[in-house]
Amino acid sequence: MSEGTSEFGAIVVYFSESRRGNNVTIVDESDRYNKKKEMSANVVGRLVDGEMVYAAIFPRVPPGKYIITHGYMEAVVTVFSQHEAEVDFRNR
């Protein structure tokens, strides 16, 4: 995690290449129906260790439980300070 972000964590959601450019949404579980604390990111490709990886990255997320949605796919993750939560939607 970057310096100065100790009160935040991160969420990385992995996808197959076919989802590149798609939008992914996360919302604080406590605000699921109001969606005032909703965030979104696009799926982008990045070269990691010589291999293309496709992911939506949420780099500054306050600690808590989050619902990740993309089309029919949904997952719940818990974010802790200075930690990265990962979700893998590549085979869905």
Residue pairs with C-beta under 8 A, 6 or more apart in sequence:
1 8
1 9
1 10
1 82
1 83
1 84
2 59
5 59
5 60
5 82
6 81
6 82
7 62
7 63
7 81
8 59
8 60
8 61
8 62
8 63
8 81
8 82
9 61
9 62
9 63
9 79
9 80
9 81
9 82
9 83
9 84
9 85
10 57
10 58
10 59
10 60
10 61
10 79
10 83
10 84
10 85
11 26
11 57
11 58
11 61
11 66
11 68
11 77
11 79
11 84
11 85
11 86
11 87
12 55
12 56
12 57
12 58
12 84
12 85
12 86
12 87
13 24
13 43
13 55
13 56
13 57
13 58
13 68
13 70
13 75
13 86
13 87
13 88
13 89
14 53
14 54
14 55
14 86
14 87
14 88
14 89
14 90
15 22
15 24
15 43
15 54
15 55
15 56
15 70
15 89
15 90
16 54
16 89
16 90
16 91
17 45
17 52
17 54
19 43
19 54
19 70
19 89
20 43
20 44
20 45
20 54
21 42
21 43
22 42
22 43
22 70
23 40
23 41
23 42
23 43
23 56
23 70
24 40
24 41
24 42
24 43
24 56
24 68
24 69
24 70
25 38
25 39
25 40
25 68
25 69
25 70
26 38
26 39
26 40
26 58
26 61
26 66
26 67
26 68
26 69
27 35
27 37
27 38
27 39
27 66
27 67
27 69
28 37
28 62
28 64
28 65
28 66
29 64
29 65
29 66
29 67
29 76
30 37
30 64
30 65
31 37
31 38
32 67
39 58
39 61
41 56
41 57
41 58
42 56
43 54
43 55
43 56
44 54
44 55
44 56
44 57
45 52
45 53
45 54
46 52
46 53
46 54
46 55
47 53
56 70
61 79
62 79
63 79
63 80
63 81
64 78
64 79
65 76
65 77
65 78
65 79
66 76
66 77
66 78
66 79
66 85
67 74
67 75
67 76
68 74
68 75
68 76
68 77
68 87
70 89
73 89
73 92
75 87
75 89
77 85
77 87
78 85
79 85
